[in-house]
Amino acid sequence: MSDEYTIEEVSQHNTDFDAWIIIHKDIYDITEFLNEHPGGKHILMTVVGGDATEYFEELHNPKILDEYGSQYKIGVLI
């Protein structure tokens, strides 16, 4: 079962040493992924600590979460 977090808790994880994002109410710890992101770390840093759903949907195929999301998903938004 996933852990549950509030938006306030997610917002505290907003640095390149501790980076969480929300996509469709799922919470991902992308700290280890920052330097691997094909679009660059700086783009992700604009959304860490918050809801990246709109950004994600504009630029990614939703199936990418099925393929890679489970290794970064840490919980759900309550």
N, C-alpha and C positions, 0 to 999 in steps of 0.2 A: 504494500500500500504506500502511496506517495505521501510525503509530508505536506502540510498545509501552511501557507504563509499569507500574510496581509501585504497590500501594496506598500505599506510603510516599511515592513521588513525587507521587501525586495529593494526598495529605494536606498537602503543603507549599503547595498553591494554594488557600488558604482565606480570602482577604480580598476586599473588594469591588473591589480593583484587580487581582486575579488569582484568578479563581474557576473551579475545575474541579469537575465532578461525574461520577459513574459511574452509568450506567443500563444494566442487562443486559450488563455487562462492556465496554461502549463508554464512552469518555471524551469529555466535552464541555467545551470552554472557554466558559463562559457569562458571562464578564466583561462583554461588550458587551450581553448580553441582560438583565442584572440590572434595569436601570431600565425595561425594556420589558415585563417579566413582568406579566401581568394581575392576578395575585394579590399583587403587591408584592415588592419586593426583600427585605424582612425574612424572608419565608418561605423564599426560596432560601438566604439566608445561614445558615439552620439546618442545611443539608445540604452546603454547599460543602466541598470537600476530602474528601468521602466518598462512600459508596454511597447514591444517592437512588432506587434502584429501587423500593423499597416505597412511598415517598412518591409517586413519579411514578405508579405503577400505581393507587393509591387515588384520584387526582384527575384523571387525564388519559386520553384515548382513545389507545391505542397508535399509531394511525395518524398522530398529530401528529409523531412522530419521522420517519416517512417523508416528511412534508411539509416539516418545518423542521430536522430534526436534522442533515442533511448540512452545513449552513453552520456548525455549531458543533462537529461531531465532529472530534477531533484524534488519536484513537488508540484502542487497546484495552488492557484490563487483562491482565497476564501473571501 
